[in-house]
Amino acid sequence: MFRLIIAAAALVVPAAAAAHSFWLQPADHSPDQGEELRVEFKVGDVGVGDNEAADWGLYWERIVSLRLYGPGGVTDQQSAVRTTKAGEVGGAVVTVPGPGSYILAFESNPSFSDLEAERFDRYVENTSLTAIAADRAARGRSGIRGTELYSRRAKTVLQVGEEQTRNVTRPIGQTLEIVPTENPFSMGEGEQLPLLVLWRGKPLAGALLEASALDGGSDGLGDLTTYRTDEYGTVVIPAQNGSAMLYSVVWGEPAPNDTRADYFTVFASLTVRPL
């Protein structure tokens, strides 16, 4: 099915300042079988200031799950987590068991945000949160401070050996998810990488997806390019062979059943480094 819906070309739109990108950054996207792979948890604002990334505070109360999805199934990776402590950077040390393609995926608990009106409206506009903007306009709340519960979803694609497996092209069930509908490690120079954005399991049209290069260091982010998902929730992006890439998207909706905040928002990302 996913092969059929990628034909429509995505519209490239001008870049705007990004907000709160969060991602998994493995030391190597192509580890050896059985290697202990260090994975860092990063946060940063691509397209803002010096484009620096910071280490995300990794504490147990923030963690819902860390799982490894491989050709042989799914394994829990909570025991691989190394939480942030005084003088130590948090992260994970993951061992990939065998040949094939893998997704390492993380989910966080929600956090609360309360922003004054101008800042909240600017954030909604810059990240193209059209459902939230429409709700604020319909209820006459533009110009009133905004509250939200936001959480994070992050995936990174790994390859062990030469056998490329199709499991990385399937959704894993995250609330907001970026799915490569072709294996990124199969991309040749100049080919196009199709990405599908899902919200609660359905294609998300009109979302703003941001693409930027990770320069291989621990604290740098490359130039930002933005794309708009088409009616099928897809974008098609030139594959960057040899360069680690960060793809991120944000989406939110009204939260009528939660008295803690007006909106429910999810930040999702995918990191890849094609061979």
N, C-alpha and C positions, 0 to 999 in steps of 0.2 A: 504493500500500500504506500509506504513512504517513498518508494522510487517513483510512483506515479504523480505525487503532489509537488515535486520539486521543480517542475518545468517552469513555472511562473517566475520571472526574474524579480529580485528584490530591488527596491528603490534605495539608492544611496542618498542620504540626507546630510546637510552640513553638520559638522561636529559642534557639540555644545559641551560645556563643562560637565564632567561626569560626577557622580556622587557615590561615595562609599563602596567602591568595588571591593569584593572579597573573594579570595581564591585560594586553592591548594597549589603549592609550588614544590614539586618533587625535585630532589637533587638530580635525578636522571629519569627521563620518560621511557627509557629502554634499559631497564635493569637486567642483570643476569638472574637466572633461576636461582632462588634461594638467597639472593643478596638481601641484606638489611638496608632498606631504602629510607632515607630521611625525607620527610615531607614537612614543609613549613606552611603555616597558616598566615596569610597576608591580607592586609587591608590598605587601601589607598585611593586617592582621587586622581584618576587618569585625566590629563588635560588641564590640571590645576597646578600652579606654581612650578616646582622643580620635578613634578611627577614622581615623587618618592613614595615607596611602599614601606609600610611599617609592619612589625610583627604583631599579630592579633593576640590579645590576652586569652589563652586557652585554659579555661577553668571548668571543673566538672559541672557546675550549675548551668553552664552555657551549652553543654553537649547533649543532643538527643541521640545521634548515632554516627558512627564511622564504619562503613562497610566496604568490602572488596567484592566486586561483581566480575566473575571470570567465566571461562567456557565450561568450568565444572560446577558452577553454582555460586552461592553467596556466602561469605564468611564475615562474622563480626570482627571488628578491629579495635574495639575499645581498649583491649589490653595493650595495643600498640601506642596509645596516647601517652605523651609526656607533658603534663600540665605545666603552665607557667609558674615559676617560683622565683623568689628573690635572687636576682643575679643570673637567672637561667631563662632562656627562650623556650616557650612551649612548642610542641610539634608532635609528630608521630614517627615511629620506626616500623615500617611495614615490610613483611617478607612475602614476595610474590611466589606462589608455590610451583608453577610449571609454565610450559610454553603457551603462548596465545596472547590475546588482547584482553585488557582489564579496564574497569572503571573503579576508581576509588572515590567514594561519595560521602559527603558530610552534611549533617543537618543540625541546626542550632535551635535552642529554645528562643521564644520571642523576647524582645526587649521593648521598653516603653520609650516613646519620644513625644515631646511636647514643644512645639515651635511657635514663635510669634507669627502673626498672619503673613507679613511680607516675606519672611524667610520660608515659611511653609509653602506659600503659593509659588515662589520662585523654584523651590525644589520640585514641586509637582509639575511645573512647566518644563524644567530642564530634563527631567526623566520621562516626560511624556506619559504621565499617569492619568490618562484621559478619563477613566472611570471615576477616579477621585475628583478630578476637575469638574466633571459633569454633575456629580453629586453635590459638590459645594455650590455650584451655580444654581442648581435646582432648589436647594434649601436655603439660598440666600446667605451662605456662610463664607463667601469670598470676602476677604478682609478680616476674618475672625481666626484666631490661632487654631492650629490643627494638631490633633493627637493621633498617634498610630502605635500599633504593636507590629514591630518588624522582626523578621527572622531571616536566616541565611541558609542557602543551599549551594553546595559547591561540588563539582566533579572534576577529575583529571583522568586522562586516558594514558594507559601504560601499555608497553609492548615488550614481551619476553620472547626472544628468538625470532625466527622468520615466519612462523605460522600465524597468519592474521585471521582472527575469528570474528563472526558477525555479531556476537553478543553486545559489543559496544555501540551498535547502531539501534538498539532497542531501548525504549523508556524503562526507567527503574521505579517510577511512581512518585517522584518528588512533586510537591505542590506546584512549583514553578521549575521548569527543567529545560535545558538546552540539549538537544539530541543530535549528534552527527549522524546523518542518514547514510553516509558512506564511512568506512573505516578511515580515519585520518592518516593512518600509516600506509594506506594504499594509494595515497594521492601522489601523482607525479608532478614534476615542475610545470607550472602554468595551468594546472587543472583547478577546477572549482570545488570547494568544499561546501556541500549543502547542510544547513542546520535547520532543525525544526524546534520551535519554541512551543511548549505545552503549559497550559494553566489548568490545574486540576484534571489532567489527562486529556484535554482537548486543545487543538491548535489555537494559538493566540494570534489574532490578526492585529496589526497596527501597533505592535510593541516596538520600542526602540532598543535595538541590540548594538552594543559597543564592542569594537574590536581594537586591541592594542597589542604591541609586541612587548614581551618580557625579554629584557636584553641579556638574560643569562646570569646577571648578578642578583643579589638578594634585595637590592633597594632601588631598582630602576624600572621605569615604565616607558614604553615607546609612544609614538604619536597615536592619537585616537581617531578612528573612523567609525561613523555610525550608519546603521542600516535600519530600514523599517520592514517588519515582517509583512508578507503579503496576505491575501485572504485565506491562504492555507496554513498560515503560521510559519512560513519558511523564509529564509534568506540564503543567498548563494555568495560565497566569499572566496576570493583567490587564496589557494593554499600557499602557505609560507614555509616551504621546505627548509628544514634546518633551524627555523626560528620558533622559539616557544611563544605561543599566542594565548591571550586572555580574551574570552568572549563573555560578556556579562549583560544581564537584562534585569529590569525591576518591574514589578507589577503590583497593584494594590486595588482593593475594593472596599466599599463600606462594610463596617462590622456592626450590624444592627443588634446582634445578640450578645455583645460584650460591652459592659458598662465602663470598662477601663479606658477605651479609646474609640475614636470615630472610625478609624480605618485599620485594615489588616494588610500588611505589605510584606512582600518577599523579595530578597535580592538573590539572584542565581548566577552562577558562573560555570564556565567550562574552560579548562586549560589543556592544550595539546602542544606537542612538538613533532610534526611529521618528519619522517626519516629523510 
